[in-house]
Amino acid sequence: MTSTRLINLGDAEELVELLGRNREFLAPWEPVRGPEFFTLDGQRAVITRMLAELERGVTVPHVIAAGDRLVGRVTLSNIVRGPFQSCIIGYWVSADANGQGHATAAVSRMAQIAFGELGLHRIEAGTLRHNTGSQRVLERNGFKRIGVAPAYLSVAGRWQDHVL
């Protein structure tokens, strides 16, 4: 059973272990991370920052769980109010939990939060052109492809095109 919940400082230790095991697996899909990111202090700092952004209403950071173990993270970020009422969703799932529907379920839950509790109008997502697995997750959740953004985000150390 997949669930999501707000991240908390108590998740830092498990996230350090999870990120450590998945460092190579996630590297082609993520921005380059310094070594401090993979430490307990680094994860505590990330979580503290995200919780401060939650308080400001610009981020909703969740962890993804399969039963009682964490398998990834999913976050609504860059929440913009006013006439835009939009956000961006990002997520990752560990290698050993990949392909089991966890990302699809987590994106579905976050869409419920975005459109329900938050009253947003749009959720945007970007995937690397060759990340067909993530594109399928989004399609299963009703996302529509709107185009390609050239050199959209620095991933794995270089600016790469993203399907939006």
C-alpha positions, 0 to 999 in steps of 0.5 A, a space after each residue: 500500500 502506497 501512501 504519502 505524508 508531510 516530511 518531518 525531521 524524523 525522516 532525515 536518517 531514513 532518507 540518508 540511508 535511502 539516498 545513499 543506496 540510490 545515489 547512482 540510480 538517481 544521478 542521471 535524473 537529478 541536479 548534481 548534489 554536493 556530498 553534504 546533501 547525503 549526510 544527516 545534517 544535510 538532510 536535516 537542512 533540506 527538511 528544515 528549508 522545505 518545512 519553512 517553505 511549507 509555512 510560507 505556502 510555497 511548497 508541500 513536501 511529502 515522503 512516499 511510503 510503501 507500508 512502513 518504509 520510505 521509498 521516495 519523495 514527492 513535492 509540490 513546489 513553486 506554488 504561485 497564487 493570484 491569477 496563476 494558481 499553479 505549482 510544479 510537482 517533482 518526485 523520485 522513487 528508489 530503485 528497489 521500489 521502481 515500477 511498482 506504482 508508487 510514483 503513480 499513487 503519490 502523484 495522484 495523492 498530491 494532485 488531490 491536495 493541489 486541486 482540493 485542499 490548495 484550490 490550485 488550477 494547474 500542476 506542471 511537471 517536466 521530465 527528461 526527454 528519455 524518461 519515459 517511465 516518469 512520462 507514463 506516471 504523469 499520463 496515468 494521472 491525466 497530465 497532458 504533454 504541452 511541449 519541450 523546453 530546451 535546456 530547461 533544467 541542469 540535470 546530471 551536470 548539464 542543461 537538458 531539454 524537458 518534456 512539459 
